[in-house]
Structure formats: C-alpha cells, structure tokens
Amino acid sequence: MPALPLSLTVLAWLVLLLGLTLGVLELRHRLRPASPLILRSGPWSVRHFDLGLKAIGEIEIANPHGRMEVMVPELRAVPTLLGTGRLEQLKVSTRIETLHPDEEARADGYWAAYIVKGHKRTRARLTVRIEAPPGVNLGALLDTLWVDLVWVNYGPFGRLERRDGLLVPLRKPEPVRPEAAQWREGDGCHVLPVRTHLLGVLDDPAQVLRRYAGPLLQPGDILTIGETPLAVIQGRYHHPSTVQPSALARLLCRVFHPTSSLATACGLQTLIDQVGPARVLLAWILGSLLKLVGSKGGFYRLAGAQARLIDDITGTTPPYDQTIVLGPDQPERACRELAEELGVPVAVVDVNDLGRVKVLAASPGCDQTLLQRALRPNPAGNANERTPLVLVRPG
C-alpha cells in the first residue's frame, strides 16, 4: 500500500487530534458537578394593611432523581424593591416557613438542613412584609418586588450554591381602552406599543397577552412579543454567580467583540452549557476559516440560535440586568398556541435600535414582510418602556 503524502498524513493527525480534543471536552462537560434538585414557585398574593403590604408565595423543591438524596442545608430570601422614588424609608422583613411533608415547621423560622430524597419534594412559604411610615403612599411608590432565593445543594456532587430570582408585581397598569389607544403611523400600517407590568416566571403568556392586548384586537391584526420577555416568563435566566466558566470559555471569550454577550467567560459558558463545548469549539474553528475567505457570521450559524440570543448582564431591563438571559424555548410552539388562544397571528421578535428586525418564530398566516416594515423603527424601545407587546394593524 503506497504511503500517504506528508501533507495528508499531517492533516489526518490533526483531524485525529481535534476529534480526541472534542471528545475530552464533551466528557469533562458531562462529568461536571450538578444537582438534580429543581426549585419552582407557585402564585403569589399581595395583601395590603394600614401602613404596608405583605407578599406571600410558596416554593417547591423537587428531586426527580431516582436514587440520589440531596441535602438543602441553607435557604434564604433576599428581597429587592423597585419603584418610582426613594425607598430607603421603607422597612422590609422576610420570613420562611417550612412545609416539609414529614416535619413540623419551626416557630422561629429557622431553616434546618433538610434531605430531599429521590422522587420526593418539599415546600416552603415565603412572606415579605413591607411597611411605610405614616403619610407615605406605598401604592404609588412601589412597583415590583424581586425575591432572590439563595440556597445550597449538598450531596455526591459536592456543595453547590444556587440562586433563583422571582419577580412579583406589586401593581399592574390598567389595559388600554380601544378608544384611548394612541396608534402610530407606519409604512402601510398602524403600530401600537402595548404597556404591561414587568413580566416574570409567575406570569402566563396567554393571560398577559389577553389582559393587555385582548380588548384591542381586530381581524387582520398581528401581535408580537419580544424574545427576551417571553424567555423570562419561561424562566430562562440565571445569575452569573451560578456559572462555572471552563478554561475553554475563558480562552475563547476574548476573541469576540467587546459588546458581544459572548465576550465574557460566563456569557460564553452559558452557550457551552446549552450546546456543548465540542460544538462551540468546532464552530469557532470553522467560523474562523470561513472568515478568511470573506464569509462572516459563520460561528453564529454553526453554534446554533442561542449564540445570537443570549443576553449577558446589562443587556435587559432591571432587575434582569443582573442576570444572563437565554433565548426563548420552542418559540414556534409558543406562537402557534398563543395564536389559537387569541384568534390573531402571533410572532416572537428581536428588534434593536439599529433597525434590525428578526422574526424568531411566527404562527401560520403571519405577514412577515409587514412586520419588517412596522418594527424597523423599534416602536417598543430597548430601555424601560415596558412595552414588550406590539400590535400591528395593516392599512
């Protein structure tokens, strides 16, 4: 058998070395410490009293693993208030009441270390009490409560500190009446940004769209929702302190433009956690080669949709500006279900102030050419407008 030319031999060795490297990266990625526990929150209620209010909700910690037992030795709630003025005059206190299925709650509110066994779960009730001095209109001052849940998982994987943020609206704007709607003239259409409360995991997308846009809808309308608001409703955000950047993330993040959400180790690690280190490294290698022959954007095409959709900290409105937000999950399905609920086409869009309009997903019958014209001026804005919904009407 004739020997291979030297160049082909070197190429074969390089391909083999790359394959081994990708395999090692994937193996190390799969063997990272991880806890199976899942934290969810149910609905919250807001109760007013003479000089304040109480926000009350329940959380559930579930263990879907069949055999692993995981301890939760610590859990605390850190509340942050958002409003329209100075809030240091307010007094805020929190209380956590355990609702373990096999233990009585402690009267002192102390969180005793608890074992969540395989296929078991436990609950806790959280109360955030907010008091104002006499003469202060708390309803006009307060807007939103952000509850940061900091909890520790302890088990075969080691000790992991986790953080889950919950947004609780303390007041909601009234839906706009059809006769009071202030439509904007567009290119062959009319456009109406629709204001909502700050959205979060406690919201249901269909209920939000029905409450704020339902009274305005007419046949032929198209209703859009921003990709980031839909993602936060789906709970697709996390605090960067819970991200453990790998050596690959620390190295490759330096090659991205400083304004990119992948230009930080935690931002790029978030993408790696979604698609795997092998795909990210391969996308970077092939993207760099494509750039040499004049084809830009290869990395983002090869790394998948999330590469363009991840927003690093400061990329979204407070309080999500402290978190890393991913793109929405299954936006096509969300559009289809929301369109069936509302009776008009629905689209998930990503729009910026530079006039770039990207329709991530749309329900059948959606006129995407019309959306491009209508959304190019970015009527929803990217600051604190709180208008994640935009209604587009032809004509």
C-alpha positions as CSV (number, residue, x, y, z in Angstrom):
1,M,0.0,0.0,0.0
2,P,1.6,3.3,-1.0
3,A,2.4,5.8,1.8
4,L,0.2,8.9,2.1
5,P,1.8,12.2,1.1
6,L,3.2,14.1,4.1
7,S,0.6,16.8,3.9
8,L,-2.3,14.3,4.1
9,T,-0.6,12.5,6.9
10,V,-0.3,15.7,8.9
11,L,-3.9,16.5,8.1
12,A,-5.0,13.1,9.3
13,W,-3.1,13.5,12.6
14,L,-4.7,17.0,13.0
15,V,-8.2,15.6,12.4
16,L,-7.5,12.8,14.9
17,L,-6.1,15.2,17.5
18,L,-9.2,17.5,17.0
19,G,-11.5,14.6,17.5
20,L,-9.8,13.5,20.7
21,T,-9.9,17.1,22.0
22,L,-13.6,17.4,21.3
23,G,-14.2,14.0,22.9
24,V,-12.3,15.0,26.1
25,L,-14.1,18.3,26.3
26,E,-17.5,16.7,26.0
27,L,-16.6,14.1,28.6
28,R,-15.4,16.7,31.1
29,H,-18.5,18.7,30.4
30,R,-20.8,15.8,31.2
31,L,-18.9,15.0,34.4
32,R,-19.2,18.5,35.9
33,P,-20.8,18.6,39.4
34,A,-24.5,19.0,39.1
35,S,-27.5,18.7,41.4
36,P,-30.8,17.2,40.3
37,L,-32.9,19.5,42.5
38,I,-35.5,21.8,40.8
39,L,-37.0,24.9,42.5
40,R,-40.3,26.2,41.3
41,S,-42.7,28.9,42.6
42,G,-46.4,28.9,42.7
43,P,-48.7,32.0,42.5
44,W,-48.0,34.9,44.9
45,S,-50.7,37.0,46.6
46,V,-50.3,40.6,47.7
47,R,-52.2,41.7,50.9
48,H,-52.5,45.3,52.0
49,F,-52.8,46.5,55.5
50,D,-52.9,50.0,57.1
51,L,-49.2,51.0,56.6
52,G,-47.9,48.4,54.3
53,L,-48.4,45.1,52.4
54,K,-47.4,41.5,52.5
55,A,-46.4,39.4,49.5
56,I,-46.9,35.7,50.2
57,G,-46.0,32.8,48.0
58,E,-44.9,29.2,48.1
59,I,-41.9,27.5,46.6
60,E,-41.4,23.8,45.9
61,I,-38.1,21.9,45.8
62,A,-38.3,18.6,43.9
63,N,-35.8,15.8,43.4
64,P,-36.5,13.9,40.1
65,H,-33.6,11.6,40.6
66,G,-34.5,8.0,41.5
67,R,-31.7,7.2,44.0
68,M,-29.7,10.3,44.9
69,E,-30.5,12.0,48.1
70,V,-29.7,15.7,48.3
71,M,-29.5,17.9,51.3
72,V,-30.6,21.5,51.4
73,P,-28.7,23.0,54.4
74,E,-29.4,26.6,53.7
75,L,-32.1,28.7,52.1
76,R,-32.6,32.4,52.4
77,A,-34.7,35.0,50.6
78,V,-33.2,38.4,49.7
79,P,-35.8,40.9,48.7
80,T,-35.2,43.9,46.4
81,L,-37.8,46.6,45.8
82,L,-38.2,48.6,42.6
83,G,-40.4,51.7,42.4
84,T,-40.8,55.2,41.3
85,G,-38.9,57.1,44.1
86,R,-36.6,56.7,47.1
87,L,-37.3,53.5,49.0
88,E,-34.9,53.6,51.9
89,Q,-37.7,54.9,54.2
90,L,-39.5,51.5,53.9
91,K,-39.0,48.7,56.3
92,V,-38.6,45.2,54.7
93,S,-38.6,41.9,56.5
94,T,-38.8,38.3,55.3
95,R,-39.9,35.0,56.8
96,I,-39.6,31.5,55.6
97,E,-42.0,28.8,56.9
98,T,-41.0,25.2,56.1
99,L,-43.8,23.0,54.9
100,H,-41.9,19.7,54.9
101,P,-44.2,16.7,54.5
102,D,-42.5,14.8,57.4
103,E,-41.5,17.5,59.8
104,E,-43.3,20.2,61.8
105,A,-42.5,23.8,61.0
106,R,-40.2,25.6,63.4
107,A,-41.8,28.6,65.1
108,D,-38.6,30.6,64.9
109,G,-38.4,30.5,61.1
110,Y,-35.0,28.8,61.1
111,W,-34.3,26.7,58.0
112,A,-32.9,23.4,59.4
113,A,-30.9,21.3,57.0
114,Y,-33.3,19.0,55.1
115,I,-32.8,15.9,53.0
116,V,-34.8,15.7,49.7
117,K,-35.0,12.0,48.9
118,G,-35.3,10.5,45.4
119,H,-38.6,11.3,43.7
120,K,-39.6,13.4,46.7
121,R,-40.3,17.1,47.2
122,T,-40.8,19.7,49.9
123,R,-42.3,23.1,50.1
124,A,-41.8,26.4,52.0
125,R,-44.0,29.5,52.4
126,L,-42.3,32.9,51.9
127,T,-43.6,36.1,53.3
128,V,-42.1,39.5,52.5
129,R,-43.5,42.3,54.7
130,I,-43.1,45.9,53.6
131,E,-44.0,48.8,55.9
132,A,-44.1,52.5,55.2
133,P,-44.0,55.5,57.7
134,P,-47.3,57.4,58.1
135,G,-48.1,59.7,55.2
136,V,-46.3,57.7,52.6
137,N,-48.4,56.4,49.7
138,L,-47.0,52.9,49.4
139,G,-49.2,52.0,46.4
140,A,-47.9,54.9,44.3
141,L,-44.3,54.4,45.4
142,L,-43.8,50.7,45.0
143,D,-43.9,48.8,41.7
144,T,-42.2,45.5,41.8
145,L,-40.7,43.0,44.3
146,W,-37.7,40.9,43.3
147,V,-37.0,37.9,45.6
148,D,-33.6,36.4,45.2
149,L,-33.6,32.8,46.6
150,V,-30.1,31.7,47.6
151,W,-30.0,28.0,48.5
152,V,-27.3,25.4,48.9
153,N,-27.4,21.8,47.5
154,Y,-25.2,19.3,49.2
155,G,-24.6,15.7,48.0
156,P,-22.3,13.4,46.0
157,F,-21.5,16.3,43.6
158,G,-20.2,18.4,46.5
159,R,-21.5,21.7,47.8
160,L,-23.3,24.0,45.2
161,E,-24.7,27.4,45.9
162,R,-27.7,28.2,43.6
163,R,-29.7,31.4,43.0
164,D,-33.2,31.7,41.6
165,G,-34.8,35.1,41.2
166,L,-38.6,35.6,41.3
167,L,-40.3,38.8,40.2
168,V,-43.6,39.6,42.0
169,P,-45.6,42.5,40.5
170,L,-47.0,44.7,43.3
171,R,-49.2,46.7,40.9
172,K,-50.3,46.3,37.3
173,P,-51.2,49.0,34.8
174,E,-54.8,49.1,33.6
175,P,-55.2,47.8,30.0
176,V,-55.6,50.5,27.4
177,R,-59.2,51.0,26.2
178,P,-59.6,50.9,22.4
179,E,-60.9,54.5,22.3
180,A,-57.8,55.7,24.2
181,A,-55.2,53.8,22.2
182,Q,-52.5,56.1,20.6
183,W,-51.6,54.4,17.4
184,R,-48.5,55.3,15.4
185,E,-48.4,55.7,11.7
186,G,-46.2,53.2,10.0
187,D,-45.2,52.1,6.5
188,G,-48.6,51.0,5.2
189,C,-49.7,50.1,8.7
190,H,-50.5,51.3,12.2
191,V,-48.5,50.3,15.2
192,L,-49.3,50.3,18.9
193,P,-46.8,49.5,21.6
194,V,-48.7,47.9,24.5
195,R,-47.6,48.5,28.0
196,T,-47.6,45.8,30.7
197,H,-46.2,45.2,34.1
198,L,-42.7,43.8,34.5
199,L,-43.0,40.2,33.4
200,G,-41.5,37.1,35.1
201,V,-41.9,33.4,35.8
202,L,-45.1,33.9,37.7
203,D,-46.9,35.1,34.5
204,D,-48.7,33.0,31.9
205,P,-48.0,34.3,28.4
206,A,-51.6,33.8,27.2
207,Q,-53.1,35.6,30.2
208,V,-50.6,38.5,29.7
209,L,-51.5,38.9,26.0
210,R,-55.2,38.5,26.7
211,R,-55.2,41.1,29.5
212,Y,-53.3,43.9,27.8
213,A,-53.9,43.3,24.1
214,G,-57.2,41.3,24.0
215,P,-59.6,44.3,24.1
216,L,-57.7,45.9,21.2
217,L,-57.6,43.0,18.8
218,Q,-59.3,43.1,15.4
219,P,-59.3,40.6,12.5
220,G,-56.1,41.2,10.4
221,D,-54.0,42.3,13.4
222,I,-50.6,40.8,14.2
223,L,-49.5,40.7,17.8
224,T,-45.8,40.5,18.6
225,I,-43.9,39.8,21.8
226,G,-40.2,40.4,22.4
227,E,-38.0,37.3,22.6
228,T,-36.5,38.4,26.0
229,P,-39.9,39.0,27.7
230,L,-41.0,35.5,26.6
231,A,-37.7,34.0,27.7
232,V,-38.0,35.4,31.3
233,I,-41.6,34.2,31.5
234,Q,-40.2,30.8,30.7
235,G,-37.6,31.2,33.5
236,R,-34.7,31.1,31.0
237,Y,-32.3,33.3,33.0
238,H,-29.8,32.7,35.8
239,H,-27.4,34.7,37.9
240,P,-23.8,34.7,36.7
241,S,-22.6,33.6,40.2
242,T,-24.0,30.1,39.4
243,V,-22.0,29.8,36.2
244,Q,-18.6,28.0,36.5
245,P,-16.6,29.1,33.4
246,S,-14.3,26.5,31.9
247,A,-10.9,27.0,30.5
248,L,-12.4,27.0,27.0
249,A,-14.9,29.7,27.9
250,R,-12.1,31.9,29.5
251,L,-10.0,31.5,26.4
252,L,-12.5,31.8,23.5
253,C,-14.5,34.7,25.0
254,R,-11.5,37.0,24.3
255,V,-11.9,36.7,20.5
256,F,-15.4,38.1,20.5
257,H,-16.2,41.8,20.0
258,P,-16.3,43.6,23.5
259,T,-20.0,44.4,23.0
260,S,-21.0,40.8,22.4
261,S,-22.8,38.8,25.1
262,L,-20.2,36.0,24.4
263,A,-17.3,38.3,25.3
264,T,-17.4,37.3,28.9
265,A,-16.4,33.9,30.4
266,C,-19.9,33.5,32.0
267,G,-21.7,34.5,28.8
268,L,-19.8,32.1,26.6
269,Q,-20.1,29.3,29.3
270,T,-23.8,29.8,29.2
271,L,-23.7,28.9,25.5
272,I,-21.4,26.0,26.1
273,D,-23.9,24.7,28.7
274,Q,-26.6,24.8,26.1
275,V,-24.9,23.2,23.1
276,G,-21.8,21.6,24.5
277,P,-18.1,22.5,24.3
278,A,-17.4,20.4,21.2
279,R,-19.9,22.4,19.1
280,V,-18.7,25.7,20.3
281,L,-15.0,24.9,19.6
282,L,-15.8,23.4,16.2
283,A,-18.0,26.4,15.3
284,W,-15.1,28.8,16.3
285,I,-12.6,26.9,14.2
286,L,-14.8,26.6,11.1
287,G,-16.1,30.2,11.6
288,S,-12.5,31.5,11.7
289,L,-11.7,29.6,8.5
290,L,-14.8,30.9,6.8
291,K,-13.9,34.5,7.8
292,L,-10.5,34.0,6.0
293,V,-12.4,33.5,2.7
294,G,-14.7,36.5,3.3
295,S,-17.8,34.8,4.9
296,K,-18.7,36.4,8.2
297,G,-21.0,35.2,10.9
298,G,-20.0,31.6,10.5
299,F,-19.6,31.0,14.2
300,Y,-23.2,32.1,15.0
301,R,-24.6,30.0,12.1
302,L,-22.7,26.9,13.3
303,A,-23.1,27.3,17.1
304,G,-26.9,27.5,16.9
305,A,-29.7,30.0,17.5
306,Q,-28.8,30.6,21.2
307,A,-25.4,32.1,20.2
308,R,-27.2,35.2,18.9
309,L,-30.0,35.3,21.5
310,I,-28.1,35.2,24.8
311,D,-28.1,38.5,26.7
312,D,-25.3,39.0,29.2
313,I,-25.8,41.2,32.2
314,T,-26.8,44.8,31.4
315,G,-28.5,43.5,28.3
316,T,-32.0,43.7,29.6
317,T,-34.3,45.8,31.7
318,P,-33.8,45.8,35.6
319,P,-33.9,43.6,37.5
320,Y,-32.9,41.1,34.8
321,D,-29.9,43.3,34.0
322,Q,-28.2,41.4,36.8
323,T,-28.8,38.1,35.1
324,I,-27.9,36.2,31.9
325,V,-31.0,35.7,29.8
326,L,-31.2,33.0,27.1
327,G,-33.4,33.0,24.1
328,P,-36.9,31.6,24.4
329,D,-37.6,27.8,24.3
330,Q,-39.7,26.5,21.4
331,P,-40.8,29.9,20.2
332,E,-42.6,28.3,17.2
333,R,-44.8,26.3,19.5
334,A,-45.5,29.3,21.7
335,C,-46.6,31.4,18.7
336,R,-48.9,28.6,17.5
337,E,-50.6,28.2,20.9
338,L,-50.9,31.9,21.6
339,A,-52.5,32.5,18.1
340,E,-55.0,29.8,18.8
341,E,-55.9,31.4,22.1
342,L,-56.2,35.0,20.8
343,G,-57.5,34.4,17.2
344,V,-54.9,36.6,15.5
345,P,-51.3,35.7,14.2
346,V,-48.6,36.0,16.9
347,A,-44.8,36.4,16.3
348,V,-41.8,36.4,18.6
349,V,-39.4,39.1,17.5
350,D,-36.0,40.5,18.3
351,V,-35.7,44.2,17.3
352,N,-32.9,46.7,18.1
353,D,-32.4,50.5,17.7
354,L,-30.3,50.0,14.6
355,G,-33.4,48.9,12.6
356,R,-32.6,45.2,12.6
357,V,-35.7,43.1,12.8
358,K,-35.5,39.4,13.3
359,V,-38.7,37.3,13.4
360,L,-37.7,34.3,15.5
361,A,-41.0,32.5,15.1
362,A,-44.5,33.2,13.8
363,S,-47.8,31.4,13.7
364,P,-49.3,30.5,10.3
365,G,-50.8,33.4,8.4
366,C,-48.4,35.9,9.8
367,D,-47.3,38.6,7.2
368,Q,-43.6,38.8,8.0
369,T,-43.0,41.4,5.3
370,L,-45.5,43.7,7.1
371,L,-43.7,43.0,10.4
372,Q,-40.3,44.1,8.9
373,R,-41.8,47.4,7.8
374,A,-43.7,48.0,11.0
375,L,-41.0,47.1,13.5
376,R,-38.0,48.7,11.8
377,P,-38.3,52.0,13.9
378,N,-38.3,49.8,17.0
379,P,-41.6,51.1,18.5
380,A,-41.2,49.0,21.7
381,G,-37.8,50.5,22.5
382,N,-35.0,48.8,24.4
383,A,-34.9,50.8,27.6
384,N,-37.5,50.9,30.4
385,E,-40.6,51.5,28.2
386,R,-42.2,48.2,29.5
387,T,-43.9,47.7,26.1
388,P,-43.0,44.1,25.3
389,L,-46.1,43.7,23.1
390,V,-46.6,45.5,19.8
391,L,-49.8,45.4,17.9
392,V,-49.5,45.8,14.1
393,R,-52.6,46.7,12.1
394,P,-52.5,46.8,8.2
395,G,-53.6,49.9,6.3
